[in-house]
Amino acid sequence: MDELPIGRRVAYWRNRRKMSQQVFADRLSKSKSWVDKVERGVRRLDKFSVVYEIAEVLKVDVQILLGKDPERRPENPNGVDRVEVEEIRAALERYDQISAFCSAPAEPPPLSEMGKAVAHAWLSFQHAKYGTLGRSLPRLLREAQAADTAYGDGPHAREAAHVLGQVYQISSAVLRKLGEHELSWIAADRSLTVSQRAGDQLLAGVATTRVSMAMYSLGRVRPALEVTINLANRLAPGTNGSDSSPERLSVYGLLLLQAALAAARLGDSATARDLLGGAEEAALALNGDHNYYRTSFGPTNVQLYRAAVALQLGEGRTAVGVHERLDLGGFNALLPERRAQHFLTQARARVLIGDIDVAGEMLLEADRHAPSEVRCRPIAREMLTDVLRRSQGTPPASVAELARHLSVGV
């Protein structure tokens, strides 16, 4: 949107805020005619004070209206600016393929370059660099959508769909971390549709886990369970003569793990443990922890899910016991996002059993392994608030410092 004239940007954000020209004009103490002329570019906005006032009414960073990168404060406790979330939302709201249906699409970026950008985005996610992703995802989404539209009828159609499917998956994963669950579901649903067009069953399998995670976060737990088990049954190695490749084992195992978590949320401990057992069998057949299809699947990750399942079942001490028996070599070899997520699980487990001091230590460990996992996630801030509230007397200095940095109080 940076290339648009300022009047068009004003019109865009006015519509995003669901304001009519008349309402917008009233809030600015201007006439509707004045607003219309500004948006059509007939009247120039040459006073910064007016631009600033418009930004205030539209609740958007003034730099966005000026077509520049917004000023971002590194001390922002949420890690990712609301501006960035709105830009991701705007990118998801584009339907360029409709325009391309009526006229030739613009020249897309080379797929080789797109592939490199997607690989870098996955690396950023699995290292919990959510701020970096928040700034890069809007453009990556636009370019991947443009590539999918442009290559849609040619020999590279599946490759372009594969790229776009991954970008939607990354978007869904990041948005879920930020607590934007509805947007996460939209991106996940699109990733599943596009992945099927890519002709890659395993990519569709991973997309299904993203759909399930988004549903789970929205409280739609039964559908989250059903969608994962349904596809896991179809992707099970050896089914209908299918292979037992490491890639297939990884995707199948991840589907079972996500299903186990949903079953636990429903209070079905027998099903949850049965699914964990199936995932463990797949992990043992895999012979070690790997990252095929960005799954981070293997014996160690199964144990992390075993702790998360126990926590969902209200079995805090079981979750703590899993942590105490972890293979530290395997755990330390996992990517930062997985390690930090596990420490958040352990913090909740410690709160559940009343071990508040250690819960604080687990939050600090999560922050040490992947700061954004704590500083960008609403759920981490909620846990920190809970730890502060339950602490007897003054909390440890390190926990209090983290709370000050995130502007968290009791």
PLY file of the C-alpha trace (Angstrom):
ply
format ascii 1.0
element vertex 410
property float x
property float y
property float z
element edge 409
property int vertex1
property int vertex2
end_header
0.00 0.00 0.00
3.07 2.26 0.28
2.86 3.24 -3.40
-0.68 4.67 -3.06
-1.28 8.45 -2.81
-2.01 9.65 0.69
-5.69 10.26 -0.14
-6.10 6.63 -1.17
-4.43 5.51 2.05
-6.84 7.68 4.03
-9.78 6.12 2.18
-8.40 2.63 2.77
-8.08 3.08 6.54
-11.42 4.89 6.78
-13.09 1.88 5.19
-11.09 -0.48 7.43
-12.52 1.41 10.43
-16.01 1.08 8.89
-16.59 4.86 8.87
-18.69 6.64 6.31
-17.27 9.82 4.80
-19.81 11.79 6.80
-18.87 10.22 10.15
-15.18 10.66 9.37
-15.76 14.30 8.40
-17.72 14.96 11.59
-14.91 13.59 13.75
-12.45 15.87 11.96
-14.83 18.84 12.09
-14.63 19.00 8.30
-17.22 18.73 5.54
-17.99 15.54 3.67
-16.97 17.34 0.49
-13.53 18.06 2.01
-13.05 14.35 2.81
-14.15 13.30 -0.66
-11.68 15.70 -2.31
-8.83 14.50 -0.08
-9.51 10.86 -0.89
-9.72 11.55 -4.62
-6.49 13.54 -4.53
-8.20 16.78 -5.58
-7.21 18.45 -2.31
-3.67 18.14 -0.99
-2.82 17.34 2.60
0.12 19.68 3.08
-0.15 20.33 6.81
1.34 17.73 9.11
-1.00 18.79 11.91
-3.98 17.76 9.76
-2.36 14.46 8.78
-1.65 13.78 12.46
-5.28 14.52 13.36
-6.47 12.14 10.63
-4.14 9.44 11.97
-5.57 9.95 15.45
-9.15 9.54 14.22
-8.26 6.46 12.16
-6.16 4.98 14.99
-3.23 4.30 12.71
0.43 5.28 12.86
0.95 8.59 11.07
3.93 7.09 9.22
1.58 4.60 7.59
-0.49 7.47 6.16
2.68 9.07 4.86
3.69 5.84 3.12
6.69 5.23 5.37
7.62 2.46 7.77
5.99 3.21 11.11
8.15 4.12 14.04
8.48 1.05 16.20
9.48 1.11 19.82
11.74 -1.77 20.82
10.32 -1.60 24.32
6.84 -2.35 23.00
5.63 -4.98 25.49
3.58 -6.81 22.87
6.58 -7.39 20.60
4.50 -6.90 17.44
2.80 -3.58 16.72
-0.93 -3.45 16.07
0.01 -1.73 12.80
1.78 -4.92 11.73
-1.22 -7.08 12.59
-3.46 -4.74 10.58
-1.09 -4.95 7.62
-1.19 -8.77 7.76
-4.98 -8.56 7.93
-5.02 -6.24 4.89
-2.82 -8.66 2.95
-5.18 -11.54 3.79
-8.12 -9.43 2.58
-6.69 -9.04 -0.93
-8.39 -10.97 -3.72
-6.11 -10.19 -6.63
-7.07 -13.41 -8.40
-10.49 -11.88 -9.10
-8.86 -8.97 -10.93
-6.60 -11.38 -12.79
-9.69 -13.23 -13.99
-10.65 -10.10 -15.93
-7.19 -8.97 -17.04
-3.62 -10.24 -17.22
-1.92 -10.36 -13.79
1.15 -8.27 -13.05
4.60 -9.78 -13.48
5.15 -12.00 -10.42
8.40 -12.35 -8.46
10.58 -15.33 -9.49
9.62 -18.52 -7.68
13.25 -19.22 -6.81
13.39 -15.94 -4.88
10.04 -16.68 -3.27
11.34 -20.05 -2.12
14.30 -18.42 -0.39
12.02 -15.87 1.29
9.72 -18.61 2.56
12.64 -20.63 3.93
13.86 -17.52 5.77
10.36 -16.90 7.15
10.15 -20.46 8.49
13.56 -20.04 10.10
12.39 -16.80 11.71
9.27 -18.50 13.07
11.06 -21.52 14.49
13.56 -19.19 16.15
10.61 -17.17 17.53
11.54 -13.96 15.70
7.95 -12.76 15.63
8.82 -9.08 15.32
10.83 -9.79 12.17
7.97 -11.83 10.75
5.41 -9.19 11.65
7.27 -6.71 9.45
7.95 -9.08 6.55
4.76 -11.14 6.31
2.49 -8.53 4.66
4.81 -8.18 1.69
5.49 -11.93 1.56
1.76 -12.62 1.51
1.16 -10.14 -1.30
4.01 -11.54 -3.40
3.04 -15.17 -2.82
-0.57 -14.40 -3.74
0.59 -12.57 -6.87
2.81 -15.51 -7.85
0.00 -18.01 -7.34
-2.31 -15.90 -9.50
0.22 -15.36 -12.26
1.44 -18.96 -12.47
-1.99 -20.46 -11.85
-2.53 -21.82 -15.37
1.05 -22.63 -16.30
3.61 -25.39 -15.73
4.70 -23.82 -12.44
1.19 -23.69 -10.95
1.84 -26.37 -8.33
5.13 -24.85 -7.28
3.49 -21.44 -6.81
0.63 -23.01 -4.84
3.17 -24.82 -2.66
4.85 -21.50 -1.85
1.58 -19.76 -1.07
0.40 -22.68 1.07
3.52 -22.35 3.19
3.14 -18.58 3.53
-0.44 -19.04 4.74
0.80 -21.64 7.24
3.44 -19.28 8.60
0.86 -16.51 8.84
-1.54 -18.77 10.71
1.18 -19.87 13.13
2.31 -16.32 13.89
-1.22 -14.94 14.25
-2.09 -17.70 16.70
0.94 -16.82 18.79
-0.26 -13.22 18.88
-3.74 -14.24 20.02
-5.35 -13.33 16.67
-7.23 -16.62 16.49
-9.90 -15.68 13.93
-7.25 -14.43 11.51
-5.19 -17.52 12.25
-8.14 -19.70 11.25
-8.63 -17.77 7.99
-4.96 -18.18 7.05
-4.98 -21.87 8.06
-8.11 -22.59 6.04
-6.57 -20.96 2.99
-3.36 -22.91 3.49
-5.34 -26.16 3.38
-7.15 -25.21 0.17
-4.00 -24.05 -1.58
-1.99 -27.07 -0.37
-4.48 -29.38 -2.05
-3.98 -27.47 -5.31
-0.24 -27.97 -4.87
-0.85 -31.72 -5.11
1.14 -32.39 -1.93
-0.66 -34.58 0.61
1.93 -33.94 3.30
1.77 -30.17 2.90
-2.01 -30.51 3.23
-1.41 -32.62 6.34
0.62 -29.89 8.00
-1.98 -27.33 6.92
-4.58 -29.46 8.68
-2.64 -29.20 11.93
-2.73 -25.41 11.54
-6.50 -25.53 11.03
-6.81 -27.72 14.11
-4.62 -25.41 16.21
-6.69 -22.38 15.21
-9.95 -24.19 15.99
-8.52 -25.36 19.31
-7.58 -21.80 20.24
-11.10 -20.64 19.37
-12.63 -23.27 21.64
-13.81 -25.41 18.71
-12.12 -28.44 20.22
-14.33 -31.25 18.91
-13.91 -30.20 15.24
-10.18 -29.73 15.92
-9.97 -33.34 17.09
-12.04 -34.72 14.23
-10.18 -32.95 11.43
-6.77 -34.19 12.61
-7.82 -37.79 13.24
-9.64 -37.90 9.90
-6.54 -36.95 7.94
-4.15 -38.94 10.14
-6.10 -42.08 9.26
-5.63 -41.31 5.57
-1.94 -40.42 5.86
-0.96 -43.32 8.13
2.19 -44.93 6.68
1.31 -48.14 4.86
-2.32 -47.15 4.29
-3.47 -48.06 0.76
0.09 -48.89 -0.17
1.48 -45.51 0.89
5.15 -45.16 1.81
6.70 -44.92 5.28
9.12 -42.13 4.44
10.53 -39.92 7.21
8.48 -37.03 5.83
5.23 -39.00 6.00
6.02 -40.31 9.49
6.66 -36.73 10.66
3.42 -35.28 9.32
1.40 -38.27 10.50
2.96 -38.03 13.95
2.28 -34.30 14.23
-1.38 -34.88 13.35
-1.62 -37.45 16.16
0.02 -35.09 18.64
-2.38 -32.26 17.85
-5.30 -34.69 18.09
-4.04 -35.86 21.50
-4.00 -32.29 22.75
-7.58 -31.75 21.59
-8.73 -35.02 23.17
-7.15 -33.97 26.46
-8.93 -30.61 26.28
-12.19 -32.57 25.99
-11.23 -34.59 29.06
-10.87 -37.85 27.07
-7.70 -39.15 28.71
-7.92 -42.64 27.18
-8.05 -41.30 23.61
-5.33 -38.75 24.33
-2.95 -41.41 25.65
-3.75 -43.76 22.75
-2.91 -40.99 20.27
0.30 -40.18 22.12
1.23 -43.85 21.90
0.70 -43.82 18.13
2.82 -40.70 17.79
5.56 -42.28 19.87
5.62 -45.32 17.58
6.02 -43.03 14.57
8.78 -41.10 16.33
10.72 -44.27 17.18
10.46 -45.40 13.57
11.86 -42.03 12.57
15.00 -42.64 14.65
15.66 -39.21 16.13
14.29 -35.67 16.05
13.96 -34.05 12.63
12.32 -31.05 11.01
10.72 -32.52 7.89
7.99 -30.22 6.62
8.82 -27.87 9.53
7.25 -30.32 12.00
10.12 -30.58 14.55
8.82 -34.12 15.01
10.63 -36.87 16.88
10.85 -38.61 20.28
11.68 -35.41 22.15
8.77 -33.44 20.73
6.45 -36.30 21.63
7.55 -35.88 25.25
6.85 -32.14 25.10
3.32 -32.90 23.90
3.00 -35.56 26.60
3.60 -32.82 29.17
1.12 -30.48 27.44
-1.52 -33.23 27.34
-1.03 -33.95 31.04
-1.47 -30.26 31.79
-4.72 -30.15 29.81
-5.94 -33.12 31.84
-5.17 -31.22 35.04
-2.30 -33.53 35.91
0.28 -30.93 36.86
2.66 -33.31 38.62
2.65 -35.67 35.65
3.58 -32.75 33.39
6.43 -31.81 35.74
7.60 -35.43 35.84
7.82 -35.53 32.04
10.06 -32.46 32.15
12.32 -33.97 34.77
12.85 -37.10 32.66
13.57 -35.26 29.38
16.63 -36.20 27.37
18.50 -32.91 27.74
20.61 -33.54 24.65
17.53 -33.96 22.50
15.74 -31.07 24.16
18.63 -28.62 23.72
18.87 -29.59 20.05
15.26 -28.52 19.42
14.56 -25.18 17.82
14.07 -22.21 20.20
10.32 -21.88 19.62
9.68 -25.46 20.75
11.91 -25.14 23.82
10.34 -21.85 24.91
6.82 -23.21 24.35
7.67 -26.14 26.62
8.89 -23.81 29.38
5.57 -21.95 29.18
3.80 -25.31 29.59
5.98 -26.04 32.60
5.24 -22.64 34.11
1.51 -23.41 33.95
2.08 -26.88 35.40
4.02 -25.40 38.34
1.25 -22.89 39.00
-1.23 -25.77 38.96
0.64 -27.61 41.73
1.33 -24.41 43.69
5.07 -24.21 43.00
4.98 -20.49 42.19
8.70 -19.74 42.56
9.64 -22.42 40.03
6.82 -21.22 37.75
8.58 -17.84 37.65
11.87 -19.57 36.87
10.25 -21.40 33.97
8.98 -18.11 32.53
12.50 -16.73 32.78
13.85 -19.83 31.00
11.31 -19.33 28.21
12.42 -15.71 27.93
16.07 -16.77 27.80
15.53 -19.33 25.04
13.19 -17.21 22.88
12.29 -13.74 24.24
9.50 -13.16 21.72
7.70 -16.29 22.92
7.15 -14.46 26.21
7.09 -10.83 25.12
4.78 -11.20 22.11
2.27 -13.71 23.43
-0.80 -12.66 25.43
-0.88 -16.07 27.12
2.64 -15.56 28.49
1.68 -12.18 29.90
-1.35 -13.78 31.55
0.89 -16.41 33.14
3.30 -13.76 34.40
0.38 -11.86 35.93
-0.78 -15.07 37.61
2.69 -15.75 39.01
2.93 -12.22 40.42
-0.51 -12.47 41.97
0.23 -15.80 43.64
3.74 -14.94 44.85
4.16 -14.81 48.60
5.71 -11.45 49.44
8.03 -9.73 46.96
8.67 -11.76 43.79
12.28 -12.55 42.81
14.12 -9.57 41.32
14.49 -11.26 37.91
10.75 -11.99 37.67
9.91 -8.45 38.80
12.28 -7.07 36.16
10.59 -9.12 33.42
7.21 -7.86 34.64
8.42 -4.25 34.49
9.77 -4.77 30.99
6.40 -6.12 29.83
4.46 -3.51 31.86
2.73 -6.33 33.72
1.34 -5.75 37.18
-0.91 -7.57 39.60
0 1
1 2
2 3
3 4
4 5
5 6
6 7
7 8
8 9
9 10
10 11
11 12
12 13
13 14
14 15
15 16
16 17
17 18
18 19
19 20
20 21
21 22
22 23
23 24
24 25
25 26
26 27
27 28
28 29
29 30
30 31
31 32
32 33
33 34
34 35
35 36
36 37
37 38
38 39
39 40
40 41
41 42
42 43
43 44
44 45
45 46
46 47
47 48
48 49
49 50
50 51
51 52
52 53
53 54
54 55
55 56
56 57
57 58
58 59
59 60
60 61
61 62
62 63
63 64
64 65
65 66
66 67
67 68
68 69
69 70
70 71
71 72
72 73
73 74
74 75
75 76
76 77
77 78
78 79
79 80
80 81
81 82
82 83
83 84
84 85
85 86
86 87
87 88
88 89
89 90
90 91
91 92
92 93
93 94
94 95
95 96
96 97
97 98
98 99
99 100
100 101
101 102
102 103
103 104
104 105
105 106
106 107
107 108
108 109
109 110
110 111
111 112
112 113
113 114
114 115
115 116
116 117
117 118
118 119
119 120
120 121
121 122
122 123
123 124
124 125
125 126
126 127
127 128
128 129
129 130
130 131
131 132
132 133
133 134
134 135
135 136
136 137
137 138
138 139
139 140
140 141
141 142
142 143
143 144
144 145
145 146
146 147
147 148
148 149
149 150
150 151
151 152
152 153
153 154
154 155
155 156
156 157
157 158
158 159
159 160
160 161
161 162
162 163
163 164
164 165
165 166
166 167
167 168
168 169
169 170
170 171
171 172
172 173
173 174
174 175
175 176
176 177
177 178
178 179
179 180
180 181
181 182
182 183
183 184
184 185
185 186
186 187
187 188
188 189
189 190
190 191
191 192
192 193
193 194
194 195
195 196
196 197
197 198
198 199
199 200
200 201
201 202
202 203
203 204
204 205
205 206
206 207
207 208
208 209
209 210
210 211
211 212
212 213
213 214
214 215
215 216
216 217
217 218
218 219
219 220
220 221
221 222
222 223
223 224
224 225
225 226
226 227
227 228
228 229
229 230
230 231
231 232
232 233
233 234
234 235
235 236
236 237
237 238
238 239
239 240
240 241
241 242
242 243
243 244
244 245
245 246
246 247
247 248
248 249
249 250
250 251
251 252
252 253
253 254
254 255
255 256
256 257
257 258
258 259
259 260
260 261
261 262
262 263
263 264
264 265
265 266
266 267
267 268
268 269
269 270
270 271
271 272
272 273
273 274
274 275
275 276
276 277
277 278
278 279
279 280
280 281
281 282
282 283
283 284
284 285
285 286
286 287
287 288
288 289
289 290
290 291
291 292
292 293
293 294
294 295
295 296
296 297
297 298
298 299
299 300
300 301
301 302
302 303
303 304
304 305
305 306
306 307
307 308
308 309
309 310
310 311
311 312
312 313
313 314
314 315
315 316
316 317
317 318
318 319
319 320
320 321
321 322
322 323
323 324
324 325
325 326
326 327
327 328
328 329
329 330
330 331
331 332
332 333
333 334
334 335
335 336
336 337
337 338
338 339
339 340
340 341
341 342
342 343
343 344
344 345
345 346
346 347
347 348
348 349
349 350
350 351
351 352
352 353
353 354
354 355
355 356
356 357
357 358
358 359
359 360
360 361
361 362
362 363
363 364
364 365
365 366
366 367
367 368
368 369
369 370
370 371
371 372
372 373
373 374
374 375
375 376
376 377
377 378
378 379
379 380
380 381
381 382
382 383
383 384
384 385
385 386
386 387
387 388
388 389
389 390
390 391
391 392
392 393
393 394
394 395
395 396
396 397
397 398
398 399
399 400
400 401
401 402
402 403
403 404
404 405
405 406
406 407
407 408
408 409
